[in-house]
Amino acid sequence: MPTDASTRWRRPGTAAAITAAVILADQLSKALVLSYLPVEGSVRPLIPGCLNLVHRRNPGIAFSLFHDWRGAPFFFAAFAVVVAVCIAVVVLRYRDLPWKIIAALGLIAGGALGNVIDRVRPPHTVFDFIDCYLGTAHWPAFNLADSAICIGAGLLILASFTDPQAFSRDASSSAP
């Protein structure tokens, strides 16, 4: 276990910086797209045949699940905050986690909190603006926060193969 204070805080600081960068990039990108496409339902082709900029509102979660439940925005905002707090606890408790896990957790926390901001601000919906498609087959619209969550989850899956010891009970011996 590192004893130098700067080393001790390096990984938690990196996770916090990644979290903040994701939140900032997510909120800035949403503000820019909202200024460009202020009307819900607007579409602007970026790469004809595969990528549009759109203005979509999602009151639910991934793929608009639970979109008709009135309590969804607040429930999922609270859930995302709990996830972010749990991530912070893990990062602070296990300071010797591999860097890819630190990056993954920072991406997931930043993405979760980026969408929380949308959920707590009126109209209490997540703003999605990236529309990938091929022909008439469209993937559900998403945003940078969603992308960060997916990339973070992918890094965790990768780490489970490349650093399986980080997920074992023996890893808990590195806790303070």
Secondary structure, DSSP 4 states (H G I P E B T S, - for coil): ---SHHHHTHHHHHHHHHHHHHHHHHHHHHHHHHHH--STT-EEEEETTTEEEEEEEESSSGGGTTTT-TTHHHHHHHHHHHHHHHHHHHHHH-TT--HHHHHHHHHHHHHHHHHHHHHHSTT-SEEEEEEEEETTEEPPPB-HHHHHHHHHHHHHHHHHHH-GGGGSGGGGGG--
